[in-house]
Amino acid sequence: MTDHTVPPIGMRMVKTAAAVLICLLVSMAVDREDMRIYSSIAALLCVQPYAEDTKRMAIQRIVGTAIGSVFGIATLLLEMALDIQGTLVGYIVIAAVTVPNLWIAVVLKSSNAAALSGIVFLSITVTHVTDASPWIFAWYRASETLVGIAVGIAVNAFQLPRRKRRDVLFVSGLDGLLLTEQGTLTPYSRVSLNRMLDDGMQFTLSTMRTPASVREATRDLRLRLPVIVMDGAALYDMEKKRYLHACVLPRELALRCEAVFRVQGIHCFLNGVLDDNLMIYYGEFHHETERAIFEKLRTSPYRNYVSRSYYKDCPIVYLMGIDLTERMQALYDALGEAGLLEQVKVRFYPAAEYPGYSYLKIYERSASREAMLERLKQDLGMERSVVLTTQEGCGDVVIRGGANQAVKRLGRLFEPYLWERK
């Protein structure tokens, strides 16, 4: 199914429009018609999603303005000396000088300044009128651009007064909350989450996914806290790439469960953790869906698929099988008849990406997201938490709607306005 979520009008768009309006009003106030164009362009280029990006980009824009001004003045003086302004030769010279003008920006490791450098250069050389001093003309263009940069920085830095709830641990799932149906973050969610993370929001994830799957889905997020993975069976540090806690299935119990899979003719993936690496032991596949999963995931650098024949003493965190729903129901019943359901935690649910199929996963009985969250809070020395969920009774805040709704609600929870009631 295609996700038709319409992206919202983000704050960056609003701030960009405000910056352009301010530039237009300033140009009107000083009665400088050309300032409308060049200051507005600079402001538009300078407004960035993150505050630190705005400062960095502003420096690069200033560098670009300086480079463009120097090359613009030099080219103007050369044209005036050779009397080639407005001629074919003059245009060839302008085009030729464009190359070193852009190249210098790259050499100075200010590649983001290249665009503005080119704009300033062309604004000086192409729009110059013959009766104006090249020095004064270049100064006008440079100053107009700097006005736009200053306005862009000021507008981007402006925020209504808010209080940051940095003493609260915010927890969210991935599927159905942060991710679209395609398993990706929307640009709005990515930018907004990263901005709040940079502002000190204590935020983590709680999901059924493995660390490998979490990494792939959140590669653009600046997550700093450990995440709750494998439906609460493990706590994983994304930065250090370490399993901080894991609920391991007793070896004998795991092998007894695997034996039931085998009797039912269903392949079982043994998922274990060895030296902070995810080891996935597999046997002989029984149908193409199992093979499709294997082929899709085996190239991941965060997963290690190993033949079942090499399994020895790797601690097993969970078992997983996938087959037609009726066959998985028979497996579930067989586990019950063997007296195993009372000794383990079982998750049995439809495979959304494979219609007609279902997953069955077996974890250590005490594994739960709630218990692992309490352990994480203890590790962090935090007392308060807010859990976002899509199901009533499974968290503190229920989220309805598209992929952006969870992030919008997070924003209101993490940084309410000063006048809002606590």
C-alpha positions in Angstrom: 0.0 0.0 0.0 1.3 3.5 -0.8 1.6 6.0 1.9 -0.2 9.2 0.8 0.7 11.3 3.8 0.8 14.9 2.8 3.9 16.6 4.3 2.9 19.5 6.6 4.0 23.1 6.2 7.2 23.0 8.4 8.5 25.8 10.6 11.5 26.2 8.2 9.1 27.2 5.4 7.4 29.7 7.7 10.7 31.1 8.9 12.0 31.4 5.3 8.9 33.3 4.3 9.3 35.6 7.3 12.9 36.2 6.5 12.1 37.1 2.9 9.3 39.5 4.1 11.7 41.2 6.5 14.3 41.7 3.7 11.6 43.2 1.4 10.5 45.6 4.2 14.2 46.6 4.9 14.8 47.3 1.2 11.6 49.4 1.1 12.7 51.3 4.2 16.1 52.2 2.8 14.7 52.7 -0.7 17.1 50.2 -2.3 15.3 48.4 -5.1 18.1 45.9 -5.8 18.4 44.9 -2.2 15.0 43.2 -2.5 16.5 40.5 -4.8 19.9 39.9 -3.3 19.0 40.0 0.4 16.0 37.8 -0.1 18.1 35.2 -2.0 20.7 35.2 0.8 18.0 34.9 3.5 16.4 32.0 1.6 19.6 30.1 1.4 20.6 30.8 5.0 17.5 29.5 6.9 18.4 25.9 7.9 16.5 23.1 9.7 18.9 23.2 12.7 20.3 26.2 14.6 23.9 25.0 14.5 23.5 24.5 10.7 22.4 28.1 10.4 25.5 29.4 12.1 27.8 27.1 10.0 26.0 28.0 6.8 26.1 31.7 7.6 29.9 31.6 8.0 30.1 29.8 4.7 27.7 32.3 3.0 29.8 35.2 4.3 32.9 33.4 2.8 31.0 32.9 -0.4 30.0 36.6 -0.5 33.7 37.7 0.0 34.9 35.3 -2.7 32.2 36.5 -5.2 32.9 40.1 -4.4 36.7 39.8 -4.9 36.3 38.0 -8.2 33.5 40.4 -9.3 35.5 43.5 -8.7 38.6 42.0 -10.4 36.5 41.0 -13.4 34.9 44.4 -13.6 38.2 46.2 -13.5 39.6 43.9 -16.2 36.5 44.6 -18.4 36.8 48.3 -17.9 40.5 48.3 -18.7 40.0 46.3 -21.9 36.7 48.2 -22.7 34.9 44.9 -23.3 31.8 45.4 -21.0 28.6 44.2 -22.7 30.5 42.5 -25.6 30.9 38.9 -26.6 34.5 38.9 -25.3 33.3 40.3 -22.0 30.7 37.6 -21.6 33.3 34.9 -22.3 35.6 36.4 -19.7 32.7 36.4 -17.1 32.0 32.7 -17.9 35.7 31.8 -17.7 36.2 33.5 -14.3 33.1 31.7 -12.9 35.2 28.5 -12.8 38.0 29.8 -10.4 35.3 31.7 -8.5 33.5 28.4 -7.7 36.8 26.4 -7.4 38.2 28.6 -4.6 35.1 28.0 -2.5 35.6 24.2 -2.8 39.3 24.5 -2.1 38.5 26.4 1.1 36.2 23.6 2.1 33.3 25.9 1.8 31.4 24.1 -0.9 28.1 25.3 0.5 29.4 28.8 -0.2 29.8 28.2 -3.9 26.2 28.9 -4.8 26.2 32.3 -3.1 29.7 33.1 -4.4 28.4 32.5 -7.9 25.3 34.7 -7.3 27.3 37.6 -5.9 29.9 37.3 -8.7 27.2 37.4 -11.4 25.3 40.2 -9.6 28.4 42.3 -9.8 29.6 41.5 -13.3 26.3 41.0 -15.2 24.1 43.8 -13.7 26.8 46.5 -13.4 26.0 49.7 -15.1 28.8 51.5 -16.8 28.4 54.9 -15.1 28.7 53.4 -11.6 32.0 52.9 -9.7 32.8 49.2 -9.6 33.9 49.5 -6.0 30.7 51.1 -4.8 28.6 48.8 -6.9 30.4 45.7 -5.5 30.0 47.1 -2.0 26.2 47.4 -2.6 25.9 43.8 -3.8 28.0 42.5 -0.9 26.2 44.5 1.8 22.8 43.5 0.4 23.8 39.9 0.6 25.1 40.3 4.1 21.8 41.9 5.2 20.0 38.8 3.9 22.4 36.5 5.8 21.9 38.5 9.0 18.1 38.4 8.7 18.2 34.6 8.0 20.3 34.0 11.1 18.1 36.2 13.3 14.8 34.7 12.1 16.1 31.1 12.4 17.3 31.7 15.9 14.0 33.2 17.0 11.8 31.0 19.2 8.8 31.7 21.4 9.6 31.2 25.1 9.4 27.5 25.9 10.5 25.3 28.8 12.3 22.1 28.1 11.3 19.0 30.0 14.7 17.4 30.1 13.9 15.5 33.3 11.4 13.3 31.5 12.3 10.2 29.4 10.2 10.1 26.3 9.7 6.7 24.7 8.2 5.9 21.3 7.8 2.9 19.1 8.7 2.8 15.4 6.1 1.0 13.3 2.8 2.8 13.3 4.2 5.8 15.2 7.4 7.3 13.7 7.7 5.4 10.5 5.6 5.5 7.3 4.1 2.4 5.7 7.4 2.2 3.7 9.4 2.0 7.0 11.0 5.4 6.7 10.9 8.7 8.5 9.2 11.7 6.9 11.5 14.7 6.4 9.4 16.6 8.9 9.8 13.9 11.6 13.5 13.6 11.0 14.2 17.3 11.2 11.9 17.9 14.2 13.2 15.0 16.2 16.9 15.9 15.6 16.2 19.5 16.6 14.6 18.3 19.9 17.4 15.8 20.5 19.9 18.6 20.0 17.9 20.7 22.5 18.5 18.0 25.1 15.3 15.8 24.9 15.8 12.5 26.7 14.4 10.2 24.0 14.5 6.5 23.3 12.8 3.8 21.2 10.9 0.7 22.3 10.3 -1.8 19.5 10.0 -5.4 18.5 12.7 -4.8 15.9 16.3 -5.9 16.3 19.1 -3.4 16.7 20.0 -4.0 13.0 16.5 -3.1 11.9 16.4 0.0 14.2 19.8 1.2 12.8 18.5 0.9 9.2 15.3 2.7 10.0 16.8 5.5 12.1 20.1 6.1 10.4 19.4 9.8 10.1 18.4 10.3 13.7 20.9 11.5 16.3 19.9 9.0 18.9 22.1 9.1 22.0 20.3 6.9 24.6 20.1 3.1 24.6 17.1 1.6 22.8 14.7 -1.1 23.9 14.7 -3.8 21.2 13.4 -7.3 20.5 10.1 -6.6 22.3 11.9 -5.8 25.6 14.3 -8.7 25.5 17.4 -6.5 25.1 18.7 -3.0 25.8 21.1 -1.8 23.1 23.5 1.2 23.1 23.4 2.6 19.5 26.6 4.7 20.0 28.8 2.0 21.5 27.2 -0.8 19.6 26.8 -2.9 22.8 24.0 -4.9 24.4 23.7 -3.5 27.9 21.1 -6.0 29.1 19.6 -9.1 27.5 17.0 -11.6 28.6 18.5 -14.9 27.5 16.5 -18.1 26.9 17.9 -21.0 28.9 19.7 -23.1 26.4 17.8 -26.3 27.1 14.5 -24.5 26.9 15.4 -22.9 23.6 16.4 -26.2 22.1 13.1 -27.8 23.3 11.1 -25.1 21.6 13.2 -25.5 18.4 12.5 -29.2 18.5 8.7 -28.5 18.3 9.4 -26.3 15.3 11.2 -29.1 13.7 8.4 -31.7 14.4 5.9 -29.3 12.9 8.0 -28.9 9.8 8.6 -25.2 10.3 12.0 -23.6 10.0 13.3 -21.8 13.1 15.7 -18.9 13.1 17.8 -18.9 16.3 18.7 -15.2 17.2 21.5 -14.9 19.7 24.0 -12.4 20.9 27.7 -13.2 20.9 30.3 -10.6 21.8 27.8 -7.8 21.1 27.1 -9.2 17.7 23.7 -10.4 16.5 24.0 -14.0 15.4 21.2 -15.6 13.4 21.4 -19.4 13.0 19.4 -20.8 10.1 18.8 -24.3 8.8 17.2 -25.7 5.6 14.4 -23.4 4.3 11.0 -25.0 3.7 9.4 -22.3 1.5 10.4 -19.2 -0.6 9.2 -16.7 2.0 11.8 -17.8 4.5 14.4 -17.6 1.7 13.2 -14.2 0.7 13.7 -12.9 4.3 17.2 -14.5 4.4 18.2 -13.0 1.0 16.8 -9.5 2.0 18.6 -9.3 5.3 21.8 -11.3 5.0 23.8 -8.5 3.4 23.3 -6.2 6.3 26.5 -5.4 8.2 24.6 -5.6 11.5 23.4 -9.1 11.0 25.5 -12.3 11.0 23.7 -15.3 9.4 25.4 -18.6 10.3 24.5 -22.1 9.4 22.6 -24.0 12.2 25.2 -26.7 12.0 27.8 -24.3 13.6 25.6 -23.4 16.6 27.3 -24.3 19.9 26.9 -22.1 23.0 25.7 -18.7 21.7 23.2 -17.3 24.1 19.8 -17.3 22.4 17.6 -14.2 22.9 14.6 -15.3 20.8 13.4 -17.8 18.2 11.5 -16.9 15.1 9.5 -18.7 12.5 7.3 -17.6 9.6 4.8 -19.8 7.7 1.2 -19.9 6.6 -1.1 -18.7 9.4 -2.8 -22.0 9.9 0.5 -23.8 10.1 1.8 -21.3 12.7 -1.4 -21.8 14.7 -0.7 -25.5 14.7 2.8 -24.7 16.0 1.4 -22.6 18.7 -1.0 -25.3 19.8 1.9 -27.9 19.7 4.0 -25.6 22.0 1.0 -25.5 24.4 0.6 -29.3 24.3 4.3 -29.6 25.1 3.9 -27.4 28.2 6.2 -24.7 26.9 3.8 -21.7 26.6 3.9 -21.3 30.4 7.7 -21.2 30.4 8.3 -18.6 27.6 6.8 -15.4 26.2 5.3 -15.9 22.8 4.4 -13.3 20.1 2.1 -14.6 17.3 1.0 -12.0 14.8 0.3 -11.6 11.0 3.2 -10.8 8.7 2.0 -7.5 7.1 4.5 -7.8 4.2 3.6 -11.4 3.4 -0.2 -11.8 3.3 -1.5 -15.1 4.5 1.6 -15.7 6.6 2.3 -15.1 10.3 5.3 -14.8 12.6 5.8 -16.6 15.8 8.6 -15.4 18.2 9.6 -16.9 21.5 11.4 -14.9 24.2 12.5 -15.5 27.8 9.4 -15.3 30.0 10.4 -12.2 31.9 11.2 -10.1 28.8 9.0 -7.1 28.5 9.3 -3.5 27.3 8.0 -2.2 30.6 10.6 -4.0 32.6 13.4 -2.9 30.3 12.2 0.7 30.5 12.4 0.6 34.3 15.9 -0.8 34.0 16.9 2.0 31.5 15.4 4.7 33.8 17.4 3.2 36.7 20.6 3.3 34.6 20.0 6.9 33.6 18.9 8.0 37.1 15.5 9.2 35.8 12.2 8.8 37.6 9.6 10.1 35.0 8.8 8.7 31.6 6.1 9.3 28.9 5.4 6.4 26.6 3.8 7.1 23.2 1.7 4.2 21.8 -1.0 3.4 19.3 -2.9 1.1 21.6 -5.1 2.0 24.6 -3.7 0.8 27.8 -0.2 0.2 26.5 1.4 3.6 27.2 0.8 7.1 28.5 -0.2 8.9 25.3 -2.2 7.3 22.5 -1.3 8.6 19.0 -3.8 8.5 16.1 -3.1 9.7 12.5 -0.2 9.7 10.1 3.5 9.3 10.7 4.0 13.0 11.7 1.5 13.0 14.5 3.8 11.3 17.1 6.5 13.9 16.5 4.1 16.8 16.7 2.8 15.4 20.0 6.4 14.9 21.3 7.1 18.5 20.5 4.2 19.7 22.6 5.1 17.4 25.4 8.8 18.2 25.5 8.8 21.9 25.0 5.4 23.5 26.0 5.1 27.3 26.0 6.0 29.0 29.2 2.4 30.0 29.8 1.0 26.5 29.4 0.0 24.6 32.5 2.5 22.0 33.7 
